[in-house]
C-alpha cells in the first residue's frame, strides 16, 4: 500500500468535455515531478470522488477492507462546465479545508475571481496566456509540493504529540520569561496539576524556596551555553500542597523555530530520595557505633568503612577505602570469607554468617576479629557486595 504523500502527485480535474481534459493532461505531461490527472465531469461525481480519496489521509478513517485510491494533492475546477464553480468550491471547502484548489477560467473575470477566492480557491489561472495549461501545471505542482510538505509536518507534529502525551516523564517547554508553553498530561498523574492551569505560568512559583535559586542558576547556565544539558534535583509542590522530590533535565531548543524554548524532562524521585535519606541516617548511626563496619563491592574492594574500623587498624581512610580486602587479610582467611559469601548466596534464607580472620595494624600488631557478614543484592537479586560488622576477639584467642 502506497503511503500518503508518496508517489506521483495526484490532481483531480472536475470539468466538462474530454477534449479539455486531454488538453489539461498534455500540460501536466511536460512538468516534473510526475502528475497523475483524474477526471470527473459532474459536480456530484467530483465531490464524491474527492471525499472518498481524502479519507486515506486520516488513518482512523481508512477501511482495511476497502481498496480506496490514493488521496489527491490538488483540485482543479473550471468555469466552462455544467456547474457553478464557486458553489462547487464552497461545497468542497466544507469537507476539505486544507486541499489546494485552483480555478482554471476562460478569462480574467474579476467578479468570478473575487467570488472564487472568497469561497476558498488557492489560485486562479486563466486561459488567455501563451501556454495556459503549462502555467496551470506549474502553479498546481507548486501548490501540491507545499501541501505535501505541510501534511508531512503536521503528521510529524501529531506523532510527536502522541509520544509526548504517552511519555511516563513530565515534559515541559519553557520559553524566555520562564512561562510554560507546553505541558504533557503526565504531570496530572504525578503531581495532580491540570495542564490548563500550568500553561502560561512561571514554574518557579511551585518550587521549594530553598531549591529554586540553585535550580534557576543551573538552568540559566544551559541558556548561555547551548551545548550544556542542565540537570537538578529539587522539591516541587503538588496539587495537595505536599513537597515532592523530582529530577529535571533540560535541553536548549530556543533556536528551533517549532519549539522556541527550553525542553525540560522531569520525573518523580520520591522513593529514591527516601532510600538515600534512610541510607544517610543508617550511615550516621553506623559511623558512630563502637564496632568496626565495612562495605565490600563484588570485586572485594573496600568501598566504605566507619570511624571505628580506622581506629582499630590505625590507617587513614584514603589508604583503606578503594583497597582490595587482601591488603588486610591473609589468603587462608580470605578464602573462608569467600566460602561464606558463596553459602549465603546459595541459601537466601540465611541473612548473616560468621567467620574469623587476623589482620595487622599500622603498628605491626596482629589482632583477631570475628566478622558477621551479610550479602547485598539489588532489586533483581544480583550480588552487589557485602557488609561486615567486626568484633575484636584478640584476647579470646
N, C-alpha and C positions, 0 to 999 in steps of 0.2 A: 504493500500500500504506500503510495507516494505521500510524503508529509506535506502539510500545508506550508506554502511558501517555497516549495522546491519545484524543479522542472520548469517548462516554458511558462511565460506569462500568459494568463488566460483573460480574454476580453469577451464580454457578451454584447453583441450588437443587436439592438431591438429596432427594427425598421422594416419598411415595406420594399419589395422588389428584389429579385435575385440579382439583377444587373448591378444595382447599387451595392449589394453585399459583396459581389465579386470585385467590384472596383475598390471597396474598402480593404478587402483581403489582400489585393495586389499591393496596396500601400504598405501594409504591415509586413509583407514578404521582403521588403527592401531594408528593414531595420534590424538592428542587433541590440539586445538578445532576441531569441525566437519568441514569436507571439502566436498563440492559438486563438482564432476568432470563431466564436459560436454565434449562430444567427437565430433569432426569434423574431417573428413578424408581427405578433399581436401584443397589445397592452397586457392582457391576462396571461398569455404564454410567457412573456418576459418576466413578470412578477413571480410566477410560479417557479420558473427555471432558476431565477436568482435566489429565491428563498430556500429552495432545496439544496442548491450547491453551497450556499454560505453556511449551512449547518455544520459543514466539515471543519469550520474554524474553531468552533467550541466543542471540545471533546465530550462534554456532557450531553450534547445534542446529537451525537453521531450514533447511528444504529449499527451494531456489529454484524447484523444480518443483511443490511441494505448496502448494495454496491453503488453508492452515490458518487457523482462525479466530483472532481476537484473544485474548490471554490474559485470564484472569479477575482481578478485583481483590479478590474475596472469595468464600468458600464458605459457604452456609447449609445446614445439615442439621437434621433433625427427629427426634423420638423416637417418631413415630407411623407410621413407615414399616416395611417388612418387612426391616429390617436393624438390627444393633446400632450405634447412633450412636457409642458410644465406640470400638468396633472400627474403624468407618469413619474416624473422626478419626485414630486411630493409624496406619491404613494410608496416609492422605493425608500425614501428617507425615513418614513415612519417605522420601517423594519431594519434598515441598514444605514446607520448614521456615520459609518467610517468608510464605506466603499466609495472610491473615487467615481465621479460621474462626469462625462464630457458630452456636451450638446454639439452635434455636427449639423450646422444650419446652412440653409441655402444662401442666405445673405446676412449682412450685418444689421438686422432689425434690432434697434436699441430697446424697444419695448419688450421684445421676446427675450433679449439678453438679460434685461433687468429682472423680469419675472422669473427666469430660469435660475439666476443667481440667488434670488430671494428664496426659491424653492429648495436650493441646496446643490446646484451644479458647481463643480470644482473648476471647470474650464469650458471655454466657448470658442469653437473653431468654425470658421465659415468656409464655404466652397469657392469664394471669389478670390482665391490666391493662385499662384502659378502652379503649385503642386499641393492641392488641398489634402489628398489622402496621405501624402508624405508628411505634411505638417501635423495632421491628426495623429499619425503613428508616433511621431517624435514626442508630442505632448502626452500621449497615452503612456508610452514607455516610461517617461519621467515620473508620471503620477503612480504607475504600477510599482516602480522601484522604491519610491518613497513610502508607499503603502506597505509593501512587504517589510521594509526596514522598521517601520513603526510597529507592525504586528509582532515582529521579532523582539523588539524592545519591550513591548507590552507583555509578551509571553515570559521573557526573562524576568521582568519585574514581578509578575504573578507567581512564577516559580520561586523566586527569592522570598516573596512574602509568605508563601506556604511553608518554606523551610524555616523562616524566622519564627512563624507562628507556632510551628511544631517543636522548636528548639527547647530542650529542658532548661537551658540557661535563660536569664533575663537579658534581653538585647535592647539597648537604648541608643538613640542618636541624639547627641547634644551639640547644638550649633553655637557659634560665637555669641557670647552673652549668657552662656550656660543654660539656655532654655531647651527642654526636651521636645524634640520634634517627631520622634517615633519611639514607640514602646510596644514590645510584643506582649501577648496575653499571659505569658508565664508569670509575670510579676503579680498578677491577681491570685494565681495559685499559691505562690510562695509567700508573698507579703500582704496580700489582701487588698492592695490598692487597685482601683479601676484605672484602665488605660486612659479614659477620657479625663479623669481627674489629674493625671500626671502631665498630659500634653500641654506644653507652653509654660510649665512651672520650672523652678530652679531646683535641681536635685539636692543642692546643699541644705535646703530647708529641712530635710528629713534625716540628715547625717548627725551623728552624735557630736556635740560641741567639742569634745576632747579629740576628735578624729578629723574634723572637716578641714582644718588648716593644713595638716600634713597631706591629706588627700588632694587638696587643691594644688599644693606645691608640686606634688608628684605628677599630676596630670598637666599642669601648666608647662612642665619641662617637656612633655610629649607634644605640646602645641608648638614650642620653639624648635625642637629637634624632631622632624618628621619621621626619622628612622627609629626613634625611641618608642618602645612599646611599654608604657607605664603600667604598673600593677600595684595594688594596695589591698590590705585587709582593714576593714573598718566596721563600725556598727551603724545600722540604719533602723529607723523607726517603722514598724509595720502598722497595719490598719488598726490594730488593737492597742497601740501605744507602747508595745514592748520593743526592746532593743535587740536586733538580730545581727549576728555576725555574718558578713558577706566578703567575698573576694572579687575584685573587679580588675579587668584587664582592658586597656584601651588601644585603639588604632586610629591614627590621624588620617582621615579621608576628607579633609577640608578642601583639597584641590580637586576632588571628584565631583563633577557638576551634579550628578544624580544623588549624591549623598550630602555634600557640603556640610560636613560635621565630623564629630568625634564619635566613633562607634565604640560603645562600652559593653562588654560581656560580663555579666555578674552572676555569681552563683552563691547559694547559701552554704555556709561552713559552720553552722552552729555545733553540729556533732563533733567535728574535728577540733574546734576551739575548746569544747568541753573536755575532750580527751587530753588535749595539750595542757589545759589548766589542771586537770586531775594529775597528769604526769608531773607537772611542775610542783604540785603540792606533795606528791609522793617523794620526789627527789629532795625537796626541802626537809622532809621528815627523815629520809634515809641518810641524807648528808650529815644529820646531827645525831644519829643513833651511835651507840658505843661500839657496835660490831663492824668490822670491815665489810664492805659490799662492793661488788664489781659487776660489770656487764661485759660479755664477750660476744663478738659478731660470729657469723658462720665460719670465718677464716681463723678463728681462735685469737683474735686481736682484742685487746682491752679497749673498749670504746668509752668507758666511764668508770671511775672509782670514787668512793666517798672520802671524806677527810680522815676517817678512822683508818682506812686502808693505807693511806700515805703515812700516817703517824706510826703504824705498825712496822712498815718496811723501811721508812726513812728516806725514800726517794721523792724527787719533785714530781708534780703532776705531768709536766712536759715529758719526763723520762718514761713515765708509766703508760699514759694514755696513747694509744696507737701502736704500742709494742706487742709482739706476739707473746702469749702467755708462757711459752717455753723459756723466756728470759727469767722467769721467777719460779720455775717448777722443773724438777728432774724428769727425765724421759719416762721412767717407770711410773711416776705419779701421774704424768700427763696421759699415759695410756689408760690408767684406771679411770681418769676423768672422762676420756673419750668413750670407754665402755659404758660408763654410767649414762652419758648423754644418749648413746645408742639404745640402751634399755628403756630410758624414759620416752624416747620417740616411738619405740615399739609397743609400749604399754601406756596408752594415753590416760588410763585410769590413775596412774601414779603421778602425783603432782611434784613431788620432791624426791631427791635421792642424796645420799651422803657418801663422801669419800674423804680420805685424809692425804695430805701432802706436806712436804717440808720445803722451806724456802730460806734464802739467805738475805739478811737485811743489809743496808748500806754500811753497817758497822761490822760486817762479816759474821754476824751472829746467826746461827741456824735455829729457826723456830718452826714448830709443827702446828698445822691448822686442820680443823675439821670443816669441810665445805659442804653446806646444804645448798644443793643445786636444783634449779628448775629450768625447763626449756621455754623459749619464747617462740610463738608461731604467729603468722599473720591471719587475716580473715579467711584465706584459702587453705589454712592449716599447713603452710610451708614454713620450714625451720628458718628462724631469723637470728638465732643465737641463744645465749643462756645467761642467767643471773645467779650469782652465788653470794651467800652470806657466810662469813668465816667466824670460827670460834677458836681462840688460841688454846691449844691443848699441850703446849710445850711441857708444862710442869707435870702433866699426867704421864707423858712419855718418859 
